């Protein structure tokens, strides 16, 4: 069950809904730090199934580079409406400081 030689061997589960949030830096330049990550991990860590938080000192990427260019998080939840609520809270709690 899962992927074998790049082919799906079982039907995908519909037990979870998932969503992704791009966390845009406060400015272009260099990432200076993150605010709110610890609180988000405490509150929603069990729902976060993927994330990318570039290291402090990394150059920011332009918005044209797409969703994967800077910081992002993916959450999943059995209730279809909950990922949106969780990502809204994360977007309000997390700041990617750059400049």
C-alpha positions as CSV (number, residue, x, y, z in Angstrom):
1,X,0.0,0.0,0.0
2,X,1.3,3.4,-0.9
3,X,3.9,4.1,-3.7
4,X,5.8,1.3,-5.4
5,X,8.1,2.2,-8.2
6,X,6.4,5.6,-8.5
7,X,2.9,4.1,-8.9
8,X,0.1,4.3,-6.4
9,X,-0.8,0.9,-5.1
10,X,-3.9,1.8,-3.1
11,X,-6.7,4.3,-3.3
12,X,-5.9,7.6,-1.6
13,X,-7.5,8.0,1.8
14,X,-10.1,10.7,2.3
15,X,-9.7,10.6,6.0
16,X,-7.9,14.0,6.1
17,X,-8.1,17.4,4.4
18,X,-4.8,19.3,3.9
19,X,-3.9,22.8,3.1
20,X,-0.7,24.9,2.6
21,X,0.2,28.4,3.7
22,X,3.0,30.5,2.3
23,X,4.6,32.8,5.0
24,X,5.8,35.9,3.2
25,X,8.7,37.8,4.8
26,X,8.2,41.3,6.1
27,X,10.6,42.7,3.5
28,X,13.0,41.5,0.8
29,X,16.6,40.9,1.8
30,X,17.8,38.5,4.4
31,X,15.8,36.5,6.9
32,X,16.4,38.0,10.4
33,X,14.3,35.6,12.5
34,X,10.8,34.2,13.2
35,X,8.2,35.2,15.7
36,X,5.4,32.9,16.8
37,X,6.8,29.6,15.7
38,X,7.0,28.1,19.2
39,X,3.4,29.0,20.0
40,X,2.2,27.6,16.6
41,X,4.0,24.3,17.3
42,X,2.5,24.1,20.8
43,X,-1.0,24.7,19.5
44,X,-1.0,22.9,16.1
45,X,2.1,20.8,16.0
46,X,0.2,17.6,15.7
47,X,-1.6,18.9,12.6
48,X,1.6,20.2,10.9
49,X,2.7,17.6,8.4
50,X,5.3,19.7,6.5
51,X,7.1,23.0,6.7
52,X,10.0,24.9,5.4
53,X,11.6,27.7,7.4
54,X,14.7,29.0,5.7
55,X,17.7,29.5,8.1
56,X,18.3,32.9,9.6
57,X,20.7,34.7,7.3
58,X,19.2,33.2,4.1
59,X,18.3,35.5,1.3
60,X,14.6,36.0,0.7
61,X,13.2,35.0,-2.7
62,X,10.9,37.2,-4.8
63,X,7.2,36.4,-4.8
64,X,7.5,35.4,-8.5
65,X,9.5,32.4,-7.3
66,X,6.3,30.8,-6.0
67,X,4.9,29.1,-2.9
68,X,8.0,27.1,-2.1
69,X,10.4,30.1,-2.4
70,X,10.3,31.2,1.3
71,X,8.7,29.8,4.5
72,X,5.6,27.6,4.3
73,X,3.6,25.1,6.4
74,X,1.2,22.3,5.5
75,X,-1.5,21.1,7.9
76,X,-4.0,18.3,7.9
77,X,-7.1,17.5,9.9
78,X,-9.9,15.0,9.7
79,X,-12.5,17.8,9.5
80,X,-12.5,19.5,6.1
81,X,-13.0,23.0,7.5
82,X,-10.3,22.9,10.2
83,X,-7.1,23.3,8.0
84,X,-8.4,26.7,6.9
85,X,-9.0,27.8,10.5
86,X,-5.6,26.5,11.5
87,X,-3.8,28.3,8.7
88,X,-5.6,31.5,9.4
89,X,-4.4,31.3,13.0
90,X,-0.8,30.5,11.9
91,X,-0.9,33.4,9.4
92,X,-1.9,35.8,12.2
93,X,0.6,34.4,14.7
94,X,3.8,33.9,12.7
95,X,6.0,36.7,11.4
96,X,9.0,36.1,9.1
97,X,11.3,39.1,9.9
98,X,13.5,40.1,7.0
99,X,15.2,43.2,5.6
